[in-house]
Amino acid sequence: MLFDLPDHAALYAALLARDARYDGQAYVCVASTGIFCRLTCPARKPKLENCAFYATIGECIEAGFRACKRCHPLRAAALADPAIATFLNALNERPDLRWSEQHIEQMGYDPSTVRRSFKRQFGMTFLEMARQRRIREGFATLASGGKVITAQYEASFDSASAFRAAFARLLGCAPAALVADRPLRATWIPTPLGDMIAISSRSHLHLLEFVDRKGLPAELKRLQAGSREGLGIGAMPPSEQAASELGDYFAARSARFTTPLALTGDAFTRQVWQALREIPVGETRSYDDIARRIGRPSATRAVARANGANQIALIIPCHRVIGTDGSLMDYDGGLWRKQRLIEIERQLRTSNRGETA
C-alpha cells in the first residue's frame, strides 16, 4: 500500500533521530539551504521552521530544491527500491512483451506502487517506459531498411493502426513517412536518462531531444516542412559522433562536445546559445546572468525565449539555466532530469575532468 506521511512534528523527530524507517519514503526540504535530503542524512540538522516534508523526490524538485551532496537522495532512491531493479531486469529480458498492470500483479507487485516508484525516479511510469522501448525496436527495424509491417511486428503491435498511432504520438509522423534515402535522417540514441532522437545531415546535427519531450513532434514537423524531401531514417556521421560523446558524458568521463551543429536561429538566438555553451561544466547561470553576458541586460525575456527554442539538448546546455533564487525553474525534459544532469556535471567538475561543452 502507498505510504502516508505522518504530521510535521513526527517527521521532524524522525529527521533528528535519522530514523531509517523513513528512508525513501519521505524527504526534507530545507529553506535555509535550498537543498533536500533523506531523513537519515548525516548533515547538521536544520531548525524546525526551515523544514518542509514531501513524499517524493519529484515534489522536492518541483518545489525548487537541489539534491544534497552528502546523502545523495537521487542515488539512494534507485538503490533503496528493489522493485525498480526487478522491473528493469524484466524489461531487458522481455522487451517484446506488451506489458500491462496484469503482468505487474503476476510478478507479485501492486501496480500503483510500481507506478509511483518509476514516476518518482524516472519521470515516467514503467508501462510508459516499456511502450517507449517497443517503439524503439520498431524504429531500429525501419532504420536498418525494414518495412513498416516488419517494424510493427518487431515492436510487438498486433494492430497496424495502433503502431502508426503510437509512432505518431511519439515522433509526430507516421512510420511510413521516414524512409532511408533522405538528406536529413533520424536515429535513436539510448541514454541512462531516457532515449533521445537525433536528426542529422551528413555534415551537421540538427536536433537532439529526449523522446518524451512534449515539443518533440512539433520540432520534427518543422524540420520536415523545412526539408524539401522530408525526413529519412538511419545513422549519419554527426549522430554517431554525438552518441559517442554522450556516452562519455553520462559515464562522467568528459563533457566536451565537438559534434558540428546546424544552428538555425537568428543572430540574437545564436548568441544566447553560444553563451550557454560557455557556462563552465558543473556551474549554473540565470537568464539575467546570460543577458548581461551578451551585453543585453534588459533582454531577460528574449534570452528565456531563445533558451526555450534550443532543440539540441545537452550539447547546447539549456539545463544549466536556473532561477535567480537558485530554483530549477522549467525544463522541457523534466525537472527530475535537469537535476540529474546538474549532478552529473558537478561530479565531472569535482573529478577535474569536465570541460566546457
Phi, psi and omega per residue, in radians:
M1 nan 2.774 -3.107
L2 -1.247 2.617 -3.101
F3 -1.486 2.209 3.087
D4 -1.740 2.209 -3.109
L5 -1.197 2.380 3.004
P6 -1.288 -3.042 -3.079
D7 -1.304 2.979 -3.038
H8 -1.027 -0.746 -3.107
A9 -1.114 -0.730 -3.141
A10 -1.150 -0.686 3.126
L11 -1.195 -0.644 3.107
Y12 -1.168 -0.672 3.072
A13 -1.093 -0.691 3.100
A14 -1.130 -0.639 3.098
L15 -1.114 -0.802 3.134
L16 -1.102 -0.616 -3.113
A17 -1.516 -0.099 -3.054
R18 0.896 0.886 -3.059
D19 -1.240 1.966 -3.068
A20 -1.183 -0.274 3.130
R21 -1.128 -0.383 -3.103
Y22 -1.695 0.010 -3.085
D23 -1.125 2.148 -3.121
G24 1.435 -0.105 -3.128
Q25 -1.825 -0.401 -3.141
A26 -2.630 2.651 -3.128
Y27 -2.353 2.574 3.124
V28 -1.863 2.308 3.060
C29 -1.854 2.219 -3.020
V30 -1.878 1.957 -3.040
A31 -1.126 -0.563 -3.065
S32 -1.299 -0.354 -3.133
T33 -2.027 -0.324 -3.113
G34 1.330 0.304 -3.134
I35 -2.033 2.849 3.008
F36 -2.171 2.604 -3.008
C37 -2.393 2.843 2.870
R38 -1.242 2.738 3.127
L39 -1.249 -0.234 3.109
T40 -1.665 0.199 -3.098
C41 -1.041 2.371 -3.130
P42 -1.404 -0.048 -3.105
A43 -1.160 2.848 3.100
R44 -0.995 2.399 -3.020
K45 -1.366 2.375 3.136
P46 -1.357 2.921 3.056
K47 -1.243 2.663 -3.105
L48 -0.977 -0.737 -3.064
E49 -1.225 -0.235 3.139
N50 -1.660 0.041 -3.028
C51 -1.835 2.427 2.937
A52 -2.294 2.504 -3.060
F53 -2.048 2.399 3.114
Y54 -2.310 2.736 -3.104
A55 -1.483 -0.356 -3.039
T56 -2.310 2.695 3.036
I57 -1.094 -0.695 -3.130
G58 -0.998 -0.712 3.127
E59 -1.138 -0.671 3.110
C60 -1.116 -0.766 -3.138
I61 -1.165 -0.757 3.123
E62 -1.066 -0.527 3.127
A63 -1.388 -0.064 3.045
G64 1.653 0.290 -3.124
F65 -1.702 2.609 -3.135
R66 -1.755 2.660 -3.121
A67 -1.247 2.432 3.117
C68 -1.157 2.445 3.140
K69 -1.465 -0.204 -3.111
R70 -1.599 -0.794 -3.085
C71 -1.735 -0.135 3.056
H72 0.788 1.172 -3.089
P73 -1.093 -0.521 3.134
L74 -1.171 -0.815 3.136
R75 -1.136 -0.725 -3.113
A76 -1.134 -0.570 -3.110
A77 -1.063 -0.707 3.140
A78 -1.231 -0.741 -3.071
L79 -1.288 -0.506 -3.051
A80 -1.438 -0.167 -3.081
D81 -2.002 1.661 -3.101
P82 -1.096 -0.390 3.135
A83 -1.101 -0.632 -3.135
I84 -1.079 -0.857 3.129
A85 -1.085 -0.695 -3.136
T86 -1.054 -0.824 -3.078
F87 -1.340 -0.539 3.050
L88 -1.148 -0.705 3.089
N89 -1.133 -0.717 3.133
A90 -1.130 -0.666 3.123
L91 -1.154 -0.681 3.104
N92 -1.143 -0.606 -3.138
E93 -1.330 -0.576 -3.096
R94 -2.283 1.118 3.141
P95 -1.155 -0.336 -3.105
D96 -1.484 -0.198 -3.064
L97 -1.255 2.379 3.060
R98 -1.460 1.464 -3.022
W99 -1.080 2.499 3.107
S100 -2.470 3.016 3.090
E101 -1.105 -0.481 3.107
Q102 -1.123 -0.696 3.092
H103 -1.096 -0.693 3.122
I104 -1.090 -0.745 3.115
E105 -1.134 -0.660 3.135
Q106 -1.125 -0.449 3.091
M107 -1.474 0.025 3.064
G108 1.552 0.346 -3.114
Y109 -2.045 2.692 3.060
D110 -1.467 2.118 -3.096
P111 -0.963 -0.669 -3.112
S112 -1.170 -0.623 3.117
T113 -1.195 -0.755 3.123
V114 -1.135 -0.726 3.123
R115 -1.028 -0.786 -3.116
R116 -1.145 -0.721 -3.129
S117 -1.095 -0.809 -3.119
F118 -1.219 -0.669 3.135
K119 -1.115 -0.678 3.141
R120 -1.180 -0.699 -3.038
Q121 -1.515 -0.658 -2.990
F122 -2.061 -0.100 -3.123
G123 1.356 0.114 3.083
M124 -2.602 2.740 3.130
T125 -1.375 2.906 3.093
F126 -1.084 -0.726 -3.126
L127 -1.140 -0.640 3.062
E128 -1.134 -0.699 3.119
M129 -1.124 -0.744 -3.140
A130 -1.136 -0.696 3.115
R131 -1.125 -0.715 3.109
Q132 -1.111 -0.668 3.124
R133 -1.093 -0.706 3.133
R134 -1.148 -0.706 3.092
I135 -1.080 -0.650 3.116
R136 -1.054 -0.708 3.133
E137 -1.086 -0.747 3.092
G138 -1.127 -0.681 3.116
F139 -1.073 -0.764 -3.138
A140 -1.083 -0.653 3.104
T141 -1.118 -0.780 3.103
L142 -1.103 -0.702 -3.113
A143 -1.128 -0.497 -3.138
S144 -1.553 0.113 3.085
G145 1.708 0.105 -3.123
G146 -1.274 2.797 3.130
K147 -1.383 2.826 -3.124
V148 -1.070 -0.712 -3.129
I149 -1.114 -0.647 3.093
T150 -1.170 -0.735 3.110
A151 -1.074 -0.657 3.126
Q152 -1.057 -0.810 -3.132
Y153 -1.229 -0.627 3.095
E154 -1.114 -0.553 3.107
A155 -1.484 0.030 3.087
S156 1.104 0.730 3.023
F157 -1.847 2.159 3.096
D158 -1.302 -0.515 -3.074
S159 -1.837 2.252 3.098
A160 -1.110 -0.678 -3.125
S161 -1.166 -0.652 3.117
A162 -1.159 -0.690 3.105
F163 -1.117 -0.796 3.131
R164 -1.081 -0.730 -3.124
A165 -1.152 -0.761 3.127
A166 -1.131 -0.724 3.130
F167 -1.107 -0.767 -3.106
A168 -1.180 -0.656 3.109
R169 -1.075 -0.667 -3.082
L170 -1.397 -0.775 -2.981
L171 -1.953 -0.094 3.071
G172 1.391 0.162 3.122
C173 -2.683 2.798 3.099
A174 -1.285 2.640 -3.132
P175 -1.013 -0.580 -3.126
A176 -1.185 -0.300 -3.139
A177 -1.298 -0.298 3.139
L178 -1.783 1.845 3.097
V179 -2.027 2.842 -2.945
A180 -1.214 -0.752 -2.933
D181 -1.553 1.337 3.103
R182 -2.413 2.638 3.134
P183 -1.112 -0.623 3.059
L184 -1.810 2.230 -3.078
R185 -2.290 2.513 -3.126
A186 -1.726 2.482 3.033
T187 -2.451 2.776 -3.026
W188 -1.845 2.264 -3.128
I189 -2.136 1.880 3.072
P190 -1.233 2.470 3.043
T191 -2.424 2.854 3.115
P192 -1.100 -0.330 3.136
L193 -1.825 0.291 3.131
G194 2.089 2.743 -3.110
D195 -1.268 2.631 3.130
M196 -2.188 2.701 3.025
I197 -1.925 2.292 3.064
A198 -2.025 2.384 3.052
I199 -2.065 2.148 -3.080
S200 -2.384 2.628 2.822
S201 -1.601 -3.038 3.123
R202 -1.184 -0.394 -3.040
S203 -1.981 -0.393 -3.021
H204 -2.469 2.647 3.028
L205 -1.542 2.199 -3.091
H206 -1.786 -0.479 -3.093
L207 -2.688 2.474 3.017
L208 -2.582 1.911 -3.067
E209 -2.463 2.649 2.977
F210 -1.201 2.427 -3.002
V211 -1.183 -0.318 3.136
D212 -1.629 0.129 3.087
R213 -1.155 2.260 -3.052
K214 -1.075 -0.573 -3.080
G215 -1.493 -0.008 -3.065
L216 -1.052 -0.833 3.134
P217 -0.978 -0.693 3.128
A218 -1.172 -0.665 3.113
E219 -1.131 -0.741 3.121
L220 -1.143 -0.652 3.116
K221 -1.107 -0.701 3.111
R222 -1.143 -0.700 3.110
L223 -1.117 -0.721 3.101
Q224 -1.085 -0.748 -3.133
A225 -1.150 -0.564 -3.118
G226 -1.441 -0.169 3.118
S227 -1.859 2.155 -3.084
R228 -1.063 -0.485 -3.091
E229 -1.818 0.027 3.137
G230 1.372 -3.054 -3.114
L231 -1.646 2.493 3.016
G232 -1.866 -2.939 -3.114
I233 -2.442 2.459 -3.126
G234 2.290 2.784 -3.076
A235 -1.302 2.513 3.004
M236 -2.170 2.764 -3.103
P237 -0.914 -0.763 3.120
P238 -1.105 -0.634 3.099
S239 -1.146 -0.715 3.123
E240 -1.143 -0.679 3.095
Q241 -1.148 -0.750 3.117
A242 -1.071 -0.722 3.130
A243 -1.076 -0.730 3.120
S244 -1.128 -0.774 -3.130
E245 -1.198 -0.593 3.059
L246 -1.142 -0.631 3.078
G247 -1.040 -0.765 3.100
D248 -1.157 -0.648 -3.116
Y249 -1.130 -0.883 -3.085
F250 -1.253 -0.335 3.046
A251 -1.511 0.063 -3.137
A252 1.041 0.591 3.072
R253 -1.647 -0.644 -3.087
S254 -2.838 2.529 3.026
A255 -1.996 0.416 3.141
R256 -1.542 2.114 3.109
F257 -2.050 2.129 3.116
T258 -2.067 0.152 3.087
T259 -0.999 2.254 3.123
P260 -1.179 2.337 -3.036
L261 -1.974 2.503 3.010
A262 -1.696 1.827 -3.079
L263 -1.771 1.935 -2.971
T264 -1.794 0.024 -3.124
G265 -1.300 3.037 3.083
D266 -1.287 3.125 -3.034
A267 -1.056 -0.728 3.138
F268 -1.118 -0.792 -3.128
T269 -1.075 -0.769 3.126
R270 -1.116 -0.578 3.099
Q271 -1.137 -0.711 3.090
V272 -1.124 -0.791 -3.135
W273 -1.061 -0.670 3.107
Q274 -1.141 -0.687 3.093
A275 -1.096 -0.635 3.080
L276 -1.083 -0.735 -3.110
R277 -1.211 -0.317 -3.141
E278 -1.568 -0.083 3.059
I279 -1.204 2.152 -3.118
P280 -1.039 2.541 3.101
V281 -1.022 2.354 -3.140
G282 1.534 -0.006 3.115
E283 -2.063 2.876 3.124
T284 -2.308 2.826 3.111
R285 -2.447 2.771 3.042
S286 -1.700 2.936 3.058
Y287 -1.043 -0.652 3.114
D288 -1.088 -0.741 3.119
D289 -1.019 -0.800 -3.096
I290 -1.171 -0.706 3.120
A291 -1.044 -0.747 3.096
R292 -1.172 -0.653 -3.122
R293 -1.042 -0.671 -3.097
I294 -1.618 0.127 3.082
G295 1.377 0.375 3.133
R296 -2.258 1.168 -2.997
P297 -1.073 -0.368 -3.139
S298 -1.641 0.058 -3.027
A299 -1.757 0.623 -3.072
T300 -1.031 -0.776 -3.113
R301 -1.165 -0.676 3.105
A302 -1.141 -0.629 3.068
V303 -1.100 -0.727 3.126
A304 -1.087 -0.731 3.122
R305 -1.129 -0.714 3.118
A306 -1.131 -0.675 3.109
N307 -1.091 -0.751 -3.141
G308 -1.200 -0.395 -3.126
A309 -1.437 -0.124 -3.141
N310 -1.104 2.239 3.094
Q311 -2.106 0.361 3.036
I312 -2.170 1.448 -3.058
A313 -1.110 2.663 3.074
L314 1.219 -0.905 3.135
I315 -1.176 -0.741 2.894
I316 -1.740 1.741 -2.841
P317 -1.432 1.258 3.103
C318 -1.163 -0.268 3.101
H319 -1.221 -0.207 3.133
R320 -1.468 0.058 3.131
V321 -1.675 2.173 3.131
I322 -2.231 3.051 3.129
G323 -1.264 2.800 3.117
T324 -1.104 -0.386 3.109
D325 -1.596 0.102 3.133
G326 1.587 -0.038 3.132
S327 -1.278 2.729 -3.088
L328 -1.254 -0.466 -3.083
M329 1.074 -2.855 -3.073
D330 -1.398 2.643 3.008
Y331 -2.682 2.125 -3.054
D332 -1.088 -0.411 3.100
G333 -1.417 -0.043 -3.132
G334 1.800 2.341 -3.124
L335 -1.119 -0.574 3.105
W336 -1.062 -0.688 -3.125
R337 -1.250 -0.674 3.109
K338 -1.053 -0.762 3.121
Q339 -1.072 -0.729 3.134
R340 -1.136 -0.696 3.117
L341 -1.100 -0.746 3.119
I342 -1.104 -0.683 3.114
E343 -1.134 -0.739 3.105
I344 -1.034 -0.745 -3.080
E345 -1.269 -0.549 3.046
R346 -1.178 -0.608 3.060
Q347 -1.129 -0.708 3.098
L348 -1.087 -0.755 -3.140
R349 -1.144 -0.726 -3.137
T350 -1.076 -0.652 -3.119
S351 -1.446 0.038 3.133
N352 1.031 0.502 3.103
R353 -1.987 -0.082 -3.126
G354 -1.345 2.489 3.072
E355 -2.258 2.714 3.111
T356 -1.048 2.320 -3.103
A357 -1.152 nan nan
